[in-house]
């Protein structure tokens, strides 16, 4: 039993040219907007506030810079792989070509968790903004159905009730799943419109709120680390440790360019367009994240930002009452597109693993009319809907971050292995200074992983153990390479 059997890159390239089961409908423009659609979302509209209030203070700006730098190193490696192996599956497919089937399974199983909980996290954030917006227009969602299970919700009269289930989060998952079943072109067109709306809202916020910044709110820029009752520093609570911990949490926001790579098999010209979509979307979004987080912590104290809709709250404080409602609409639209891209990525990873025999073949079924992996889309939607009603944003977001970081480590290592093993392959895009870029990508990802909470590590390990059981009872014997 060879756990490290590999799929050759030339076989994958041939498969990419001959496999027409998925419709090639995405241009470089579509792919860039797909990345922006996934990156501009919960990171700006939700996590900016919670990370500033709990981890970094005004230095949340540095948290986004750290996460962005780590992402740029990994993005260059992703871009080389995506142009070289234009197949669905992202880091899973790249791992299969370089590090072998066992590593590919681990990262594929990790990606399933990453995308599923990514959609869960965003659906929870979407729910917070929807409930707030509906309240503005006189529609009140029952408090018991508006937040994660067990979370106390404050009513208008000041009393509190305990939430049972997050109904709006489940509803948006159902809507997006239906859209993904109908078709990739339709999904991309909806995403394009939504991206224009939310980027316009973000730019309006930056321009409108910049004049209300008070420099005093940025002092101290890095608040001193919190000391616990035992006299010891509290891990991740302010200080430089808090800045790095905050970077680990907001790293979840940068999953978007990974999601672009999962759509390689549906790109019209993947060798040319995938690097443009991956790198372009990352650079645009990193700049927007830094500007928004800096303005938000400048308009009001970071201690007041631990709310479900921090950017709308900042707009109110800045005297932009008219913009507050618009921001909520932009956030609702924007978070919808992130959910769409997360579920798209999840279903494509499932599709790739089933195509390789590591999951049952029924998962690989493509709809005869819509040309989409409809069964995986529906299964994914159902699997995501349940935890979206029960988890909190921070619980789900931290798990997504550690999953994303693990994927980045494997891709960064894999690109070096492939450069050594097959140096003469024609590479439409080559990561610059790869012997510096790839190690920095892996090291920075590991550095951020170390600073995440131990509870997050425990949950990741439990998920990977479940995955190993599935692999050794089914995948190892049924993979296409084993049968061959």
C-alpha positions as CSV (number, residue, x, y, z in Angstrom):
1,X,0.0,0.0,0.0
2,X,1.7,3.1,-1.3
3,X,0.4,6.1,0.7
4,X,2.5,8.6,-1.3
5,X,1.6,7.6,-4.9
6,X,1.3,10.7,-7.0
7,X,-0.6,11.8,-10.0
8,X,1.8,13.1,-12.6
9,X,1.6,16.7,-13.7
10,X,1.5,15.7,-17.4
11,X,-1.5,13.4,-16.7
12,X,-3.3,16.2,-14.9
13,X,-2.6,18.6,-17.8
14,X,-3.9,16.1,-20.2
15,X,-7.0,15.5,-18.1
16,X,-7.6,19.3,-17.9
17,X,-7.6,19.4,-21.7
18,X,-9.9,16.5,-22.3
19,X,-12.3,16.7,-19.3
20,X,-15.3,18.8,-20.4
21,X,-17.7,17.7,-17.7
22,X,-17.6,21.2,-16.1
23,X,-18.4,24.3,-18.2
24,X,-15.5,26.6,-19.0
25,X,-17.3,30.0,-18.6
26,X,-15.1,32.2,-16.4
27,X,-12.8,35.0,-17.7
28,X,-9.9,36.7,-15.8
29,X,-12.4,39.4,-14.9
30,X,-14.8,36.8,-13.5
31,X,-12.1,35.1,-11.5
32,X,-10.8,38.4,-10.0
33,X,-14.3,39.4,-9.0
34,X,-14.8,35.8,-7.6
35,X,-11.8,36.4,-5.4
36,X,-12.9,39.8,-4.3
37,X,-16.4,38.4,-3.7
38,X,-14.9,35.9,-1.3
39,X,-12.3,38.1,0.4
40,X,-14.4,41.3,1.0
41,X,-16.9,40.0,3.5
42,X,-16.8,38.9,7.1
43,X,-13.3,40.1,7.6
44,X,-14.4,43.7,7.0
45,X,-18.0,43.7,8.0
46,X,-17.6,41.6,11.2
47,X,-14.1,40.5,12.3
48,X,-12.7,44.0,12.1
49,X,-14.7,44.8,15.2
50,X,-14.3,41.6,17.2
51,X,-10.5,41.3,16.6
52,X,-9.9,45.0,17.5
53,X,-12.0,44.6,20.7
54,X,-10.6,41.3,21.8
55,X,-7.1,41.0,20.4
56,X,-5.3,43.9,18.7
57,X,-6.9,47.2,19.5
58,X,-6.1,49.8,16.8
59,X,-3.2,47.6,15.8
60,X,-5.9,45.4,14.0
61,X,-4.4,47.3,11.0
62,X,-1.1,45.4,11.7
63,X,-3.1,42.1,12.0
64,X,-4.4,42.6,8.5
65,X,-0.9,43.6,7.2
66,X,0.6,40.4,8.7
67,X,-2.2,38.2,7.3
68,X,-1.9,40.0,3.9
69,X,1.9,39.5,3.7
70,X,1.6,35.8,4.6
71,X,-1.1,35.5,1.9
72,X,0.9,37.2,-0.8
73,X,3.7,34.6,-0.4
74,X,1.2,31.8,-0.6
75,X,-0.7,33.4,-3.5
76,X,2.4,33.4,-5.7
77,X,2.8,29.7,-5.1
78,X,-0.9,29.1,-5.8
79,X,-0.7,31.1,-9.0
80,X,2.1,29.0,-10.3
81,X,0.3,25.8,-9.5
82,X,-3.0,27.0,-10.9
83,X,-1.5,27.9,-14.2
84,X,0.4,24.6,-14.3
85,X,-2.4,22.3,-13.2
86,X,-5.7,24.0,-14.2
87,X,-8.0,21.5,-12.5
88,X,-10.7,21.8,-9.8
89,X,-9.5,21.0,-6.3
90,X,-7.1,23.8,-5.3
91,X,-4.4,22.7,-2.8
92,X,-5.8,19.1,-2.8
93,X,-4.9,18.7,-6.5
94,X,-1.5,20.4,-6.1
95,X,-0.7,18.2,-3.1
96,X,-1.6,15.0,-5.1
97,X,0.8,16.1,-7.9
98,X,3.7,16.8,-5.5
99,X,3.5,15.2,-2.1
100,X,1.4,12.1,-2.8
101,X,-2.1,10.7,-2.1
102,X,-2.0,10.7,1.7
103,X,-0.9,14.3,2.0
104,X,-3.5,15.2,-0.7
105,X,-6.2,13.4,1.3
106,X,-5.2,15.3,4.5
107,X,-5.4,18.7,2.7
108,X,-8.6,17.8,0.9
109,X,-10.2,16.8,4.1
110,X,-8.9,20.0,5.7
111,X,-10.3,22.0,2.8
112,X,-13.8,20.5,3.3
113,X,-13.7,21.8,6.9
114,X,-12.2,25.2,5.7
115,X,-14.9,25.9,3.1
116,X,-17.8,24.5,5.1
117,X,-17.0,26.5,8.2
118,X,-16.1,29.5,6.0
119,X,-19.7,29.5,4.8
120,X,-21.0,29.0,8.3
121,X,-19.0,32.0,9.6
122,X,-20.2,34.3,6.9
123,X,-23.8,33.1,7.2
124,X,-23.7,34.0,10.9
125,X,-22.3,37.5,10.0
126,X,-25.0,37.8,7.3
127,X,-27.7,37.0,9.8
128,X,-26.5,39.8,12.2
129,X,-26.7,42.4,9.4
130,X,-30.1,41.2,8.2
131,X,-31.6,41.2,11.6
132,X,-30.3,44.7,12.2
133,X,-31.5,46.0,8.8
134,X,-35.0,44.5,9.2
135,X,-35.2,46.1,12.6
136,X,-34.5,49.5,11.0
137,X,-37.5,49.1,8.7
138,X,-39.8,47.9,11.5
139,X,-39.5,44.1,11.1
140,X,-38.3,42.2,14.2
141,X,-36.9,38.7,13.8
142,X,-37.8,36.7,17.0
143,X,-34.8,37.0,19.3
144,X,-34.7,33.3,19.9
145,X,-34.2,32.7,16.2
146,X,-31.6,35.3,15.5
147,X,-28.3,34.1,16.9
148,X,-26.3,31.0,17.7
149,X,-27.7,28.4,20.1
150,X,-27.2,29.4,23.7
151,X,-26.2,33.0,23.0
152,X,-27.9,35.7,25.1
153,X,-29.8,38.3,23.0
154,X,-30.7,41.7,24.5
155,X,-34.3,42.8,23.8
156,X,-35.4,46.4,23.3
157,X,-36.6,46.7,26.9
158,X,-33.2,45.7,28.2
159,X,-34.1,42.1,29.2
160,X,-32.3,39.1,27.7
161,X,-33.3,35.8,26.2
162,X,-31.3,32.8,25.1
163,X,-31.3,32.1,21.4
164,X,-32.3,28.6,20.2
165,X,-31.3,28.7,16.5
166,X,-30.0,31.2,13.9
167,X,-32.8,30.9,11.3
168,X,-31.6,33.7,8.9
169,X,-28.2,32.0,8.5
170,X,-29.9,28.7,7.5
171,X,-32.2,30.5,5.0
172,X,-29.3,32.2,3.1
173,X,-27.4,28.8,2.8
174,X,-30.5,27.3,1.2
175,X,-30.8,30.2,-1.3
176,X,-27.1,30.1,-2.3
177,X,-27.1,26.3,-2.7
178,X,-30.0,26.5,-5.1
179,X,-28.2,29.1,-7.2
180,X,-25.0,26.9,-7.4
181,X,-27.1,24.0,-8.6
182,X,-28.6,26.1,-11.4
183,X,-25.2,27.0,-13.0
184,X,-21.7,28.4,-12.7
185,X,-22.3,31.2,-15.2
186,X,-25.4,32.4,-13.4
187,X,-23.6,32.2,-10.1
188,X,-20.7,34.3,-11.5
189,X,-23.0,36.9,-12.9
190,X,-24.8,37.3,-9.6
191,X,-21.5,37.5,-7.9
192,X,-20.2,40.2,-10.3
193,X,-23.2,42.5,-9.5
194,X,-22.9,41.9,-5.7
195,X,-19.1,42.7,-5.8
196,X,-19.7,46.0,-7.5
197,X,-22.3,46.9,-4.8
198,X,-20.2,46.0,-1.8
199,X,-16.9,47.5,-3.1
200,X,-18.8,50.8,-3.7
201,X,-20.2,50.6,-0.2
202,X,-16.7,50.0,1.3
203,X,-15.3,53.0,-0.7
204,X,-18.2,55.2,0.4
205,X,-17.5,54.2,4.0
206,X,-13.8,55.0,3.7
207,X,-14.4,58.4,2.1
208,X,-17.4,59.4,4.3
209,X,-15.9,58.3,7.7
210,X,-12.3,59.4,7.2
211,X,-13.3,62.9,8.3
212,X,-14.6,61.7,11.6
213,X,-11.3,60.0,12.7
214,X,-9.9,61.2,16.0
215,X,-6.2,60.3,16.4
216,X,-6.7,59.9,20.2
217,X,-8.6,56.7,19.5
218,X,-5.4,55.2,18.1
219,X,-3.6,55.6,21.4
220,X,-2.2,53.3,22.6
221,X,-1.9,51.8,19.2
222,X,-0.9,48.4,20.6
223,X,-2.7,48.1,24.0
224,X,-0.7,46.4,26.8
225,X,-1.3,42.7,27.1
226,X,-4.1,41.7,29.5
227,X,-2.9,40.2,32.8
228,X,-5.1,37.4,34.2
229,X,-6.2,36.7,37.8
230,X,-3.2,34.4,38.2
231,X,-0.8,37.3,37.4
232,X,0.1,35.7,34.0
233,X,-0.4,37.4,30.6
234,X,-3.6,36.3,28.9
235,X,-2.7,34.6,25.6
236,X,-3.8,36.6,22.5
237,X,-5.3,39.5,24.5
238,X,-3.5,42.6,23.2
239,X,0.2,43.3,23.2
240,X,2.2,42.0,20.2
241,X,0.9,38.5,21.0
242,X,-2.6,39.9,20.5
243,X,-1.6,41.4,17.1
244,X,-0.4,38.1,15.9
245,X,-3.4,36.2,17.3
246,X,-5.6,38.7,15.6
247,X,-3.8,38.1,12.3
248,X,-4.5,34.4,12.7
249,X,-8.2,35.1,13.2
250,X,-8.6,37.5,10.3
251,X,-6.6,35.2,8.1
252,X,-9.9,33.5,7.5
253,X,-10.8,36.5,5.3
254,X,-8.0,35.7,2.8
255,X,-9.5,32.3,1.9
256,X,-10.9,34.0,-1.2
257,X,-7.9,33.5,-3.5
258,X,-7.8,29.8,-2.5
259,X,-11.4,29.6,-3.6
260,X,-10.4,31.1,-7.0
261,X,-8.1,28.2,-7.6
262,X,-10.9,25.7,-7.0
263,X,-12.6,27.1,-10.2
264,X,-9.6,26.5,-12.5
265,X,-11.5,23.8,-14.4
266,X,-14.2,26.3,-15.2
267,X,-11.9,29.1,-16.4
268,X,-11.8,29.8,-20.2
269,X,-8.0,30.3,-20.3
270,X,-6.7,29.1,-16.9
271,X,-3.0,29.3,-17.7
272,X,-3.3,33.1,-18.3
273,X,-6.3,34.0,-16.2
274,X,-5.8,32.1,-12.9
275,X,-2.7,34.1,-11.8
276,X,-4.5,37.4,-12.6
277,X,-7.5,36.4,-10.6
278,X,-5.6,35.1,-7.6
279,X,-3.0,37.9,-7.2
280,X,-5.3,40.7,-8.4
281,X,-8.1,40.0,-6.0
282,X,-5.6,39.6,-3.0
283,X,-3.8,42.9,-3.6
284,X,-7.1,44.9,-4.0
285,X,-8.7,43.5,-0.9
286,X,-5.6,43.8,1.3
287,X,-5.5,47.6,0.7
288,X,-9.3,47.9,1.4
289,X,-9.0,45.9,4.7
290,X,-6.1,48.1,6.0
291,X,-8.0,51.3,5.2
292,X,-11.3,50.2,6.7
293,X,-9.8,48.8,9.9
294,X,-7.7,52.0,10.4
295,X,-10.7,54.3,10.0
296,X,-13.0,52.1,12.2
297,X,-10.6,52.2,15.1
298,X,-10.0,55.9,14.5
299,X,-13.7,56.9,14.6
300,X,-14.5,55.2,17.9
301,X,-12.7,53.3,20.6
302,X,-11.7,49.7,19.9
303,X,-13.4,48.7,23.1
304,X,-16.8,49.5,21.6
305,X,-16.4,47.4,18.4
306,X,-17.3,44.0,19.7
307,X,-20.7,44.0,18.0
308,X,-22.3,42.0,15.1
309,X,-22.3,45.0,12.7
310,X,-19.2,47.1,13.6
311,X,-19.0,49.0,10.3
312,X,-22.6,50.2,10.5
313,X,-22.0,51.2,14.1
314,X,-18.9,53.2,13.1
315,X,-20.9,54.9,10.3
316,X,-23.6,56.0,12.9
317,X,-20.9,57.4,15.2
318,X,-19.3,59.2,12.3
319,X,-22.7,61.0,11.7
320,X,-23.3,59.1,8.5
321,X,-26.8,57.9,9.4
322,X,-27.9,57.7,5.8
323,X,-24.8,55.5,5.1
324,X,-25.5,53.1,7.9
325,X,-28.5,51.5,6.2
326,X,-26.6,51.4,2.9
327,X,-23.7,49.7,4.7
328,X,-26.0,47.1,6.1
329,X,-27.4,46.5,2.6
330,X,-23.9,46.3,1.1
331,X,-22.9,43.9,3.9
332,X,-25.9,41.7,3.3
333,X,-25.1,41.6,-0.5
334,X,-21.4,41.2,0.1
335,X,-21.6,38.4,2.6
336,X,-24.0,36.6,0.3
337,X,-21.3,36.5,-2.4
338,X,-18.8,35.2,0.1
339,X,-21.2,32.3,1.0
340,X,-21.6,31.6,-2.7
341,X,-17.8,31.3,-3.3
342,X,-17.3,29.2,-0.1
343,X,-19.9,26.7,-1.1
344,X,-18.6,26.7,-4.7
345,X,-15.1,25.9,-3.5
346,X,-16.4,23.2,-1.1
347,X,-18.4,21.4,-3.8
348,X,-15.5,21.5,-6.2
349,X,-13.1,19.9,-3.7
350,X,-15.7,17.2,-3.1
351,X,-16.0,16.7,-6.9
352,X,-12.2,16.4,-7.3
353,X,-11.8,13.9,-4.5
354,X,-14.7,11.7,-5.8
355,X,-13.2,11.9,-9.3
356,X,-10.0,10.5,-7.9
357,X,-11.9,7.6,-6.2
358,X,-11.2,8.9,-2.6
359,X,-14.9,9.5,-2.1
360,X,-17.9,7.5,-3.4
361,X,-18.6,8.1,-7.1
362,X,-22.2,9.4,-6.7
363,X,-20.6,12.5,-5.3
364,X,-19.0,13.0,-8.7
365,X,-22.4,13.2,-10.5
366,X,-22.7,16.3,-12.9
367,X,-26.2,17.6,-13.7
368,X,-27.0,16.8,-17.3
369,X,-28.6,20.2,-17.9
370,X,-26.8,22.7,-15.6
371,X,-23.3,21.0,-15.9
372,X,-22.7,21.5,-12.2
373,X,-21.8,19.0,-9.5
374,X,-25.3,19.2,-8.1
375,X,-25.2,16.4,-5.6
376,X,-22.1,17.8,-3.9
377,X,-23.7,21.2,-3.9
378,X,-26.8,20.0,-2.2
379,X,-24.9,17.8,0.3
380,X,-22.6,20.7,1.1
381,X,-25.6,23.1,1.6
382,X,-27.2,20.7,4.1
383,X,-23.9,20.1,5.9
384,X,-23.3,23.8,6.3
385,X,-26.9,24.8,7.2
386,X,-27.0,23.0,10.5
387,X,-23.8,24.4,12.1
388,X,-24.6,27.9,10.8
389,X,-27.6,27.8,13.2
390,X,-25.5,26.8,16.2
391,X,-22.0,28.2,16.0
392,X,-20.7,31.7,16.9
393,X,-18.7,33.8,14.4
394,X,-15.5,33.5,16.3
395,X,-15.6,29.7,16.9
396,X,-16.2,29.0,13.2
397,X,-13.8,31.7,12.0
398,X,-10.8,30.4,14.0
399,X,-11.3,26.9,12.6
400,X,-11.4,28.3,9.1
401,X,-8.2,30.2,9.7
402,X,-6.2,27.2,10.9
403,X,-7.5,25.2,7.9
404,X,-6.5,27.9,5.4
405,X,-3.1,28.2,7.0
406,X,-2.5,24.5,6.8
407,X,-3.4,24.6,3.1
408,X,-0.9,27.4,2.5
409,X,1.9,25.4,4.2
410,X,1.3,22.4,2.0
411,X,1.1,24.5,-1.2
412,X,4.3,26.5,-0.4
413,X,6.2,23.2,0.3
414,X,4.7,21.5,-2.7
415,X,5.9,24.2,-5.1
416,X,9.5,23.7,-4.0
417,X,9.2,19.9,-4.3
418,X,7.9,20.2,-7.9
419,X,10.7,22.7,-8.8
420,X,13.2,20.0,-7.7
421,X,11.4,17.0,-9.1
422,X,10.4,18.4,-12.4
423,X,12.4,21.5,-13.1
424,X,11.8,21.4,-16.9
425,X,8.1,21.6,-16.9
426,X,6.7,24.5,-18.9
427,X,5.3,27.0,-16.3
428,X,3.0,29.7,-17.8
429,X,3.5,31.6,-14.5
430,X,6.5,31.2,-12.3
431,X,6.5,32.4,-8.6
432,X,9.3,35.0,-8.4
433,X,12.3,34.3,-6.1
434,X,10.6,30.9,-5.3
435,X,13.4,29.8,-2.9
436,X,12.6,32.8,-0.7
437,X,8.9,33.2,-1.5
438,X,7.8,29.6,-0.8
439,X,9.7,29.2,2.5
440,X,8.4,32.6,3.7
441,X,4.9,31.5,2.8
442,X,5.2,28.3,4.9
443,X,7.0,29.9,7.8
444,X,4.6,32.8,8.1
445,X,1.6,30.4,8.0
446,X,3.0,28.2,10.7
447,X,3.8,31.3,12.8
448,X,0.2,32.4,12.7
449,X,-1.1,28.9,13.4
450,X,1.0,28.7,16.6
451,X,-0.8,31.8,18.0
452,X,-4.3,30.4,17.5
453,X,-6.2,29.1,20.6
454,X,-5.5,25.5,21.8
455,X,-9.2,24.8,21.4
456,X,-9.0,25.5,17.7
457,X,-6.1,23.0,17.4
458,X,-8.0,20.4,19.3
459,X,-11.0,20.7,16.9
460,X,-8.7,20.5,13.9
461,X,-7.1,17.3,15.2
462,X,-10.5,15.7,15.9
463,X,-11.6,16.5,12.3
464,X,-8.3,15.1,10.8
465,X,-8.7,11.9,12.9
466,X,-12.2,11.4,11.4
467,X,-10.7,12.0,8.0
468,X,-8.0,9.3,8.5
469,X,-10.7,6.8,9.4
470,X,-12.6,7.6,6.2
471,X,-9.4,7.4,4.1
472,X,-8.1,4.0,5.5
473,X,-11.6,2.4,5.4
474,X,-12.5,3.6,1.9
475,X,-10.2,5.9,0.0
476,X,-6.9,4.0,0.2
477,X,-8.5,1.0,-1.6
478,X,-10.8,2.7,-4.0
479,X,-8.6,5.5,-5.4
480,X,-8.0,5.5,-9.1
481,X,-4.3,5.1,-8.6
482,X,-4.8,2.1,-6.4
483,X,-7.1,0.5,-9.0
484,X,-4.7,1.3,-11.7
